C-alpha cells in the first residue's frame, strides 16, 4: 500500500508524493544498490515520475524524467541546495568542494576556479599530461586478463597528479593517495554512518586526514613558486576585483577536484573500453579515425576532429553516467511537476536511470553511438534528456577538460592496442558507490 510523503497544503492543487519506506531500518537501500534500473523502473510505473523511499538512512524523493531533472537542476526559484544534500553523503570527506557550495558563495568560488579552466590552461594541461599518457600505456602488459579498470584508474591518478598537483612523488605515495580517494568515495554510500574501525565511514574519515595533510604540506611551495598545474592555478587565481582563495579553500577544492577528475574519467573510459570490446566494428571505426590524423599524440586543436570517438564517449556517458544520482535538499516548501515537496526533503535526480528511459531513448539498453549523430540526435528530444554533467549553476566545471583528457588517452590506446572480451561476456557492474566493474574488466590486450 503506497504511503504519502506529506499532505499538500489545503487548496494548493498540488499532488502528494507517493511511495513506500521499504524494509525496517534499511528501507529500499539494498534493492537500490543491487538493481538500480529495475528498482527505478518499478517505482516509476507504480507511483509516477516523483516518488519517495528510504535510502541510506534518509527519506528520499526520486525524480525521474528530463522535465523533473530540469526543474531541480535549473532551480529557478532557488528552492534546492547542493550543500546540505551532498554533505549527508560525502560532506565529511569532501567538505566545501565546489559541488557542496550554494548560491552566492558557490558563484563566488566558481568565478575564481574558472581561471583554472580557460582554453590556454587546458592547452597547457594537455601538454603536461601527454608524455605521461605515452609512458603509462607503453608499459601495459599484453595478453589475457588485462584489468582495464584497474590499469586506467592508476593511469588517471598518475595523470591527475602530474596535471593537477605538479609534485614529484614516489610510487608508494601515489598508491597511498589513490587508496585514500577510493576510501573517501566509498564512504559516501556507507550503511553504518558512524566511525566504526574497519568500516567504510571510518576509513573515509582517515582518508580525509591523509589528503589534507598532503596538500597542506605542499601548499607553501605552490604559493611561492607557482607552476602550470591546477594546484598552482588555484593558489594564484584571482578575479578582476581581487578575490583569491584562502589556503583552506585551495585544499578543499584540490581534494574534491582530484577525486572528480580521476574517478569520473576512469569510469567513462572503462565504459567506453567495455562497449568497444563488445562491438569491435566500432573499435575499428574509432581506431581508423585516430590513424587518419597521422599523429601518435593529440594536440589541443585535434580534439574536435575525433567525431566518432566523441559519439562513443557520449553513448558511454548515457549508459553509465559516472555520477549516477544528483541529490538536492529543499530549502523551502516547493513543488516538482505538480507534486508537493516540503522544506527539508532530499530529492534525487536519477541520472543513471533517466538515460535509459524508453520514453526518451530508442532501444535504450542497446549500445548505439549513432543516436548522438547529427542526423538523429535523440538527446535533443529534451535539453535534460542527457545530463551526465548535471546542469544549471552546478554544471560540471571540468566537463571540457574531461573530454580533452579522455580523447587524448584513448587516441594513444587505439593506436597501440586492440582489445577484446569473450563472446557473451557481460560485465558485473557494481553500483553500490560510483559505478565500476566488480571484476576490473578483464580483456585480452594485443599490441598493434
C-alpha positions as CSV (number, residue, x, y, z in Angstrom):
1,X,0.0,0.0,0.0
2,X,1.6,3.3,-1.1
3,X,2.1,6.0,1.6
4,X,2.0,9.8,1.3
5,X,5.3,11.7,1.9
6,X,3.4,14.8,3.2
7,X,-0.1,16.1,2.5
8,X,-0.1,19.1,0.2
9,X,-1.3,22.5,1.6
10,X,-5.1,22.8,1.5
11,X,-6.3,24.5,-1.7
12,X,-2.9,24.2,-3.4
13,X,-4.0,21.8,-6.1
14,X,-0.6,20.0,-5.6
15,X,-0.4,16.2,-5.7
16,X,1.1,14.2,-2.8
17,X,4.3,12.3,-3.4
18,X,3.5,8.5,-3.1
19,X,6.0,5.8,-2.2
20,X,6.9,3.2,0.4
21,X,9.5,3.1,3.2
22,X,10.7,-0.4,2.3
23,X,12.1,-2.8,4.9
24,X,12.6,-1.8,8.5
25,X,15.9,0.0,9.2
26,X,17.4,-0.4,5.8
27,X,14.4,0.7,3.7
28,X,15.0,0.5,0.0
29,X,18.8,0.7,0.2
30,X,19.7,-2.9,-0.8
31,X,17.2,-3.0,-3.6
32,X,18.5,0.3,-5.0
33,X,22.2,-0.8,-4.8
34,X,21.6,-4.2,-6.3
35,X,19.3,-3.3,-9.1
36,X,19.0,0.5,-9.6
37,X,17.5,0.1,-13.1
38,X,14.8,-2.4,-12.0
39,X,14.1,-0.5,-8.8
40,X,13.7,2.8,-10.5
41,X,11.5,1.5,-13.3
42,X,9.3,-0.3,-10.9
43,X,8.8,2.9,-8.8
44,X,8.1,4.9,-12.0
45,X,5.4,2.5,-13.2
46,X,3.8,2.2,-9.7
47,X,4.0,5.8,-8.5
48,X,4.9,8.1,-11.4
49,X,7.9,10.4,-12.0
50,X,8.1,11.7,-8.4
51,X,8.2,9.1,-5.7
52,X,9.7,8.6,-2.2
53,X,11.6,5.8,-0.5
54,X,14.0,5.2,2.4
55,X,17.6,5.0,1.2
56,X,20.9,5.1,3.2
57,X,19.0,6.1,6.4
58,X,17.3,9.0,4.7
59,X,13.8,9.6,3.4
60,X,14.5,10.5,-0.3
61,X,12.4,11.6,-3.2
62,X,13.5,10.2,-6.5
63,X,12.6,12.3,-9.6
64,X,12.7,10.6,-13.0
65,X,12.5,12.1,-16.4
66,X,14.0,15.1,-18.1
67,X,11.3,17.5,-17.0
68,X,11.9,16.8,-13.4
69,X,15.6,17.0,-13.9
70,X,15.3,20.4,-15.4
71,X,13.1,21.7,-12.6
72,X,15.6,20.7,-10.0
73,X,18.9,21.4,-11.8
74,X,17.9,24.8,-13.2
75,X,16.4,25.7,-9.8
76,X,14.7,28.9,-11.0
77,X,13.3,29.9,-7.6
78,X,16.4,28.7,-5.6
79,X,14.3,26.1,-3.7
80,X,17.0,23.4,-3.9
81,X,20.5,23.4,-2.4
82,X,23.5,21.2,-3.2
83,X,25.4,21.6,0.1
84,X,23.0,20.1,2.6
85,X,22.2,17.1,0.3
86,X,25.8,16.2,-0.7
87,X,27.1,16.9,2.8
88,X,24.9,14.0,4.1
89,X,26.7,11.6,1.7
90,X,30.2,12.9,1.3
91,X,30.5,16.1,3.4
92,X,33.0,14.7,6.0
93,X,35.3,13.6,3.2
94,X,34.9,16.3,0.5
95,X,33.7,19.2,2.6
96,X,33.4,22.6,0.9
97,X,34.3,21.3,-2.5
98,X,32.8,23.3,-5.3
99,X,29.9,20.9,-5.6
100,X,29.0,21.4,-2.0
101,X,28.6,25.2,-2.1
102,X,25.4,27.1,-2.9
103,X,24.0,30.3,-4.3
104,X,26.2,33.4,-4.0
105,X,29.1,31.6,-2.2
106,X,29.1,28.9,-5.0
107,X,29.1,31.6,-7.7
108,X,32.0,33.4,-6.0
109,X,34.1,30.3,-5.7
110,X,33.2,29.2,-9.3
111,X,34.3,32.6,-10.7
112,X,37.7,32.1,-9.1
113,X,38.0,28.5,-10.1
114,X,37.1,29.2,-13.7
115,X,40.5,30.9,-14.1
116,X,42.0,27.4,-13.9
117,X,39.9,26.0,-16.8
118,X,40.4,28.6,-19.5
119,X,41.4,27.3,-23.0
120,X,45.0,28.4,-22.6
121,X,45.1,26.5,-19.2
122,X,43.6,23.4,-20.8
123,X,46.1,23.6,-23.6
124,X,48.8,23.7,-21.0
125,X,47.4,20.7,-19.1
126,X,47.3,18.6,-22.3
127,X,51.0,19.4,-22.9
128,X,51.8,18.3,-19.4
129,X,49.9,15.0,-19.5
130,X,50.7,13.8,-23.0
131,X,54.2,12.4,-22.0
132,X,52.6,10.7,-19.0
133,X,49.9,9.1,-21.2
134,X,52.6,7.7,-23.6
135,X,54.8,6.5,-20.7
136,X,51.9,4.9,-18.9
137,X,50.3,2.9,-21.7
138,X,53.6,1.8,-23.2
139,X,54.1,-0.2,-20.0
140,X,50.9,-2.2,-20.3
141,X,51.4,-5.9,-20.5
142,X,49.6,-7.8,-23.3
143,X,47.7,-11.0,-23.2
144,X,44.6,-12.3,-21.4
145,X,43.3,-11.0,-18.1
146,X,44.4,-7.4,-18.5
147,X,42.5,-5.5,-15.8
148,X,41.4,-2.4,-17.8
149,X,39.6,-0.6,-15.0
150,X,42.5,-1.0,-12.5
151,X,45.1,0.0,-15.1
152,X,43.2,3.0,-16.3
153,X,42.4,4.1,-12.8
154,X,46.1,4.0,-11.9
155,X,47.0,5.9,-15.1
156,X,44.3,8.6,-14.4
157,X,45.6,9.2,-10.9
158,X,49.2,9.4,-12.2
159,X,48.0,12.0,-14.8
160,X,45.9,13.9,-12.2
161,X,49.0,14.2,-10.0
162,X,51.0,15.4,-13.0
163,X,48.4,17.9,-14.3
164,X,46.6,18.9,-11.1
165,X,49.2,18.6,-8.3
166,X,52.5,19.1,-10.1
167,X,54.6,17.5,-7.4
168,X,57.2,14.7,-8.0
169,X,56.1,11.7,-5.8
170,X,57.3,8.2,-5.2
171,X,55.0,5.5,-6.4
172,X,54.3,4.4,-2.8
173,X,52.9,7.9,-2.0
174,X,50.9,7.9,-5.2
175,X,49.4,4.5,-4.2
176,X,48.6,5.9,-0.7
177,X,46.8,8.8,-2.3
178,X,44.8,6.5,-4.7
179,X,43.8,4.4,-1.7
180,X,42.7,7.5,0.2
181,X,40.5,8.7,-2.6
182,X,38.9,5.2,-3.0
183,X,38.1,5.1,0.7
184,X,36.7,8.6,0.7
185,X,34.4,8.0,-2.3
186,X,33.2,4.6,-1.0
187,X,32.4,6.1,2.4
188,X,29.6,8.1,0.9
189,X,27.4,5.0,0.5
190,X,28.2,3.5,3.9
191,X,25.1,1.9,5.5
192,X,26.6,2.4,9.0
193,X,27.3,6.1,9.0
194,X,29.4,6.5,12.1
195,X,33.1,5.9,12.8
196,X,33.5,2.2,13.5
197,X,37.1,1.0,12.8
198,X,37.4,-1.2,9.7
199,X,34.1,0.0,8.2
200,X,33.6,2.5,5.3
201,X,32.8,5.6,7.3
202,X,35.8,5.3,9.5
203,X,38.1,4.6,6.5
204,X,36.7,7.7,4.8
205,X,37.5,10.0,7.8
206,X,41.0,8.6,7.9
207,X,41.4,9.2,4.2
208,X,40.3,12.8,4.6
209,X,43.0,13.4,7.2
210,X,45.7,11.9,4.9
211,X,44.6,14.1,1.9
212,X,44.5,17.3,4.0
213,X,48.0,16.6,5.3
214,X,49.3,16.0,1.8
215,X,48.0,19.3,0.3
216,X,48.8,21.5,3.3
217,X,52.4,20.1,3.2
218,X,52.9,21.1,-0.4
219,X,50.8,24.3,-0.4
220,X,53.5,26.8,0.7
221,X,55.8,25.9,-2.2
222,X,52.9,26.2,-4.6
223,X,52.1,29.7,-3.3
224,X,55.7,30.7,-3.6
225,X,56.9,29.0,-6.9
226,X,53.7,28.7,-9.0
227,X,53.5,26.4,-11.9
228,X,51.3,25.2,-14.8
229,X,49.3,22.7,-12.8
230,X,45.9,23.1,-11.2
231,X,47.3,23.3,-7.7
232,X,49.3,26.3,-8.6
233,X,46.5,27.8,-10.7
234,X,44.1,27.7,-7.6
235,X,46.8,29.2,-5.4
236,X,47.2,32.1,-7.8
237,X,43.7,32.5,-9.3
238,X,42.3,36.0,-8.9
239,X,39.1,37.6,-10.1
240,X,39.1,41.1,-11.6
241,X,38.1,42.6,-8.3
242,X,41.0,40.9,-6.5
243,X,39.3,37.9,-4.8
244,X,41.6,34.9,-4.2
245,X,41.3,31.5,-2.4
246,X,42.4,31.0,1.2
247,X,44.7,28.1,2.0
248,X,41.7,26.2,3.3
249,X,39.8,26.9,0.1
250,X,42.6,25.6,-2.0
251,X,43.0,22.4,0.0
252,X,39.2,21.8,-0.1
253,X,39.0,22.4,-3.8
254,X,42.0,20.3,-4.6
255,X,40.7,17.2,-2.7
256,X,37.4,17.5,-4.5
257,X,38.8,18.2,-7.9
258,X,41.4,15.5,-7.8
259,X,38.7,12.9,-6.8
260,X,36.3,14.2,-9.5
261,X,38.9,14.3,-12.2
262,X,40.4,10.9,-11.9
263,X,37.3,8.9,-10.8
264,X,34.8,10.2,-13.3
265,X,37.2,9.9,-16.3
266,X,38.2,6.4,-15.2
267,X,34.5,5.3,-15.2
268,X,33.9,6.9,-18.6
269,X,36.9,5.3,-20.3
270,X,36.2,2.0,-18.7
271,X,32.7,2.1,-20.0
272,X,34.0,3.1,-23.5
273,X,36.5,0.2,-23.4
274,X,33.8,-2.3,-22.4
275,X,31.5,-1.4,-25.2
276,X,34.3,-1.1,-27.8
277,X,35.4,-4.6,-26.8
278,X,31.9,-5.9,-27.3
279,X,31.4,-4.0,-30.5
280,X,34.7,-4.5,-32.5
281,X,33.2,-2.7,-35.5
282,X,33.1,0.5,-33.5
283,X,36.5,-0.1,-32.1
284,X,37.9,-0.3,-35.7
285,X,35.9,2.8,-36.7
286,X,37.4,5.0,-34.0
287,X,40.8,3.5,-34.5
288,X,40.8,4.3,-38.2
289,X,39.7,7.9,-37.3
290,X,42.7,8.2,-35.0
291,X,45.0,6.7,-37.6
292,X,43.8,9.2,-40.1
293,X,45.1,12.0,-38.1
294,X,48.6,10.7,-38.6
295,X,49.8,11.8,-35.2
296,X,50.9,9.5,-32.3
297,X,49.6,12.0,-29.7
298,X,46.9,14.7,-29.9
299,X,47.4,18.4,-30.0
300,X,44.7,20.6,-28.4
301,X,43.3,21.5,-31.9
302,X,42.8,17.9,-32.8
303,X,40.3,17.1,-30.0
304,X,37.2,18.1,-32.1
305,X,38.4,16.1,-35.1
306,X,37.7,12.7,-33.4
307,X,34.0,12.8,-34.2
308,X,33.3,9.0,-33.9
309,X,35.2,8.8,-30.6
310,X,33.0,11.7,-29.3
311,X,29.9,9.7,-30.2
312,X,31.2,6.7,-28.3
313,X,32.0,8.9,-25.3
314,X,28.5,10.4,-25.3
315,X,26.9,7.0,-25.5
316,X,29.1,5.7,-22.7
317,X,28.1,8.6,-20.6
318,X,24.4,7.8,-21.3
319,X,24.7,4.2,-20.4
320,X,26.8,4.7,-17.3
321,X,26.9,8.3,-16.1
322,X,29.9,8.4,-13.6
323,X,27.8,10.3,-11.1
324,X,24.6,8.2,-11.2
325,X,22.4,10.4,-8.9
326,X,22.3,14.1,-8.2
327,X,20.9,14.9,-4.8
328,X,19.5,18.3,-3.6
329,X,17.8,19.5,-0.4
330,X,14.6,21.6,-0.5
331,X,15.3,24.7,1.5
332,X,11.7,25.8,1.4
333,X,8.3,24.3,0.5
334,X,8.2,23.9,-3.2
335,X,6.8,21.6,-6.0
336,X,8.2,19.4,-8.8
337,X,5.9,18.6,-11.7
338,X,2.9,19.5,-9.6
339,X,3.9,17.3,-6.6
340,X,4.3,18.9,-3.2
341,X,7.8,18.9,-1.8
342,X,8.1,20.1,1.8
343,X,11.1,22.0,3.1
344,X,13.9,19.7,4.3
345,X,13.2,17.0,1.7
346,X,16.1,15.4,-0.1
347,X,15.4,15.0,-3.8
348,X,17.5,13.0,-6.2
349,X,17.8,13.4,-10.0
350,X,18.2,9.8,-11.2
351,X,20.7,10.3,-14.0
352,X,21.6,6.6,-14.2
353,X,18.0,5.6,-15.0
354,X,16.9,8.7,-16.8
355,X,19.4,7.8,-19.5
356,X,17.7,4.5,-20.1
357,X,14.0,5.6,-20.2
358,X,12.3,4.0,-23.2
359,X,10.0,7.1,-23.3
360,X,13.1,9.1,-24.3
361,X,15.5,6.7,-25.9
362,X,15.0,4.2,-28.8
363,X,16.0,0.7,-27.6
364,X,17.7,2.3,-24.6
365,X,19.7,-0.8,-23.5
366,X,21.5,-1.0,-26.8
367,X,24.9,0.5,-27.4
368,X,24.3,2.8,-30.3
369,X,26.6,5.9,-30.6
370,X,24.8,7.0,-33.8
371,X,21.9,8.1,-31.6
372,X,24.0,11.2,-30.9
373,X,24.9,11.8,-34.6
374,X,23.6,15.0,-36.2
375,X,21.1,13.1,-38.4
376,X,19.4,11.6,-35.3
377,X,20.3,13.5,-32.1
378,X,17.9,11.6,-29.8
379,X,19.3,13.7,-26.9
380,X,17.6,16.7,-28.5
381,X,14.1,15.5,-27.5
382,X,14.7,17.5,-24.3
383,X,17.6,19.6,-23.1
384,X,17.8,17.4,-20.0
385,X,17.3,14.0,-21.6
386,X,21.1,13.6,-21.5
387,X,22.7,15.2,-18.5
388,X,25.8,13.3,-17.3
389,X,27.5,16.6,-16.2
390,X,24.4,17.9,-14.3
391,X,23.0,21.3,-15.2
392,X,22.2,24.8,-14.1
393,X,24.6,26.7,-11.9
394,X,26.3,23.5,-10.7
395,X,27.1,22.0,-14.2
396,X,30.5,20.3,-14.0
397,X,33.2,23.0,-14.3
398,X,35.6,20.4,-15.6
399,X,33.5,18.9,-18.4
400,X,35.6,20.2,-21.2
401,X,38.8,19.2,-19.6
402,X,37.3,15.7,-19.1
403,X,36.7,15.4,-22.9
404,X,40.2,16.5,-23.7
405,X,41.7,14.0,-21.3
406,X,39.6,11.1,-22.3
407,X,40.1,11.5,-26.0
408,X,43.9,12.1,-25.5
409,X,44.2,8.8,-23.6
410,X,42.1,6.7,-25.9
411,X,43.7,8.1,-29.0
412,X,47.0,6.6,-27.9
413,X,45.4,3.4,-26.6
414,X,43.7,2.9,-30.0
415,X,46.9,3.4,-31.9
416,X,48.9,1.0,-29.8
417,X,46.5,-1.8,-28.9
418,X,43.4,-3.9,-29.8
419,X,41.4,-5.4,-27.0
420,X,38.5,-7.9,-26.8
421,X,36.3,-9.9,-24.3
422,X,35.0,-13.4,-24.7
423,X,31.8,-13.8,-26.7
424,X,28.8,-13.4,-24.3
425,X,30.8,-11.6,-21.6
426,X,28.7,-9.2,-19.6
427,X,30.4,-7.1,-17.0
428,X,29.2,-7.2,-13.4
429,X,28.6,-3.5,-12.8
430,X,28.9,-2.5,-9.1
431,X,26.5,0.4,-8.4
432,X,26.9,0.5,-4.6
433,X,29.1,3.6,-5.0
434,X,30.3,5.2,-8.2
435,X,29.7,2.6,-10.9
436,X,32.6,0.3,-11.7
437,X,33.1,-3.3,-12.8
438,X,33.4,-5.8,-9.9
439,X,35.9,-7.9,-11.9
440,X,38.1,-5.0,-13.1
441,X,37.0,-5.6,-16.7
442,X,39.5,-8.3,-17.8
443,X,40.3,-8.0,-21.5
444,X,42.6,-9.6,-24.0
445,X,45.1,-6.9,-24.9
446,X,47.1,-7.2,-28.2
447,X,49.8,-4.8,-29.3
448,X,49.4,-3.5,-32.9
